[in-house]
Amino acid sequence: MLNDRSSTLALLRTRRSGRPRDLVAPGPDSAQLADILAIAARVPDHGKLAPWRFIHVARDKRPALAALLERAYRAGKAEPPGRLEIEAAHRFAEQAPELVVVLSSPVAGTKIPVWEQELSCGAACLALLLAAHAMGFVGGWVTGWAAYSPEVLAGLGGREGERIAGFVFLGTPAAELEERVRPAMEDVVSEWRG
């Protein structure tokens, strides 16, 4: 059974990503979203650096995000993009009730390797998805060209050395989620023989 929240293990066994374009209202309200983000910040964090940031893009700011994506997309192309590409950028910005952009924000000049800080950021993304799932919502963590665009990063207030880890869209699925094929455990688990 998908979205089974009867126990912690059931929750973990049933977490499933949703396609952002298929997420509809309701999404988390402001108190729920604050709780989701507080939970997301409770991840392993060697050195207590908080090497990640969360940027909430409210519904009323989505048109501005769409305009930012359009400008960035146009800036990255030698030829003017077609109407369909621009419409896709606008649809991306407008999908799902809630959007949190997660930035990897490694702290320079510490003994903690950047790789460990990036892993903490990835853990924060997963914790965000799990918290949303525990509240009965679904999330979709996506990247795409916008996650690698310097213009998008700057437009979101990104700082020197930061990168977009992903766009996490939250809402309620418009249709029941389908389970995807998972790897066979014998393909991904082994015993070290020493």
Secondary structure by P-SEA (a helix, b strand, c coil): cccccccaaaaaaccccccccccccccccaaaaaaaaaaaaccccccccccbbbbbbcccaaaaaaaaaaaaaaaaccccccaaaaaaaaaaaccccbbbbbbbcccccccccaaaaaaaaaaaaaaaaaaaaaacbbbbbbcccccccaaaaaaacccccccccbbbbbcccccccccccccccccccccccc
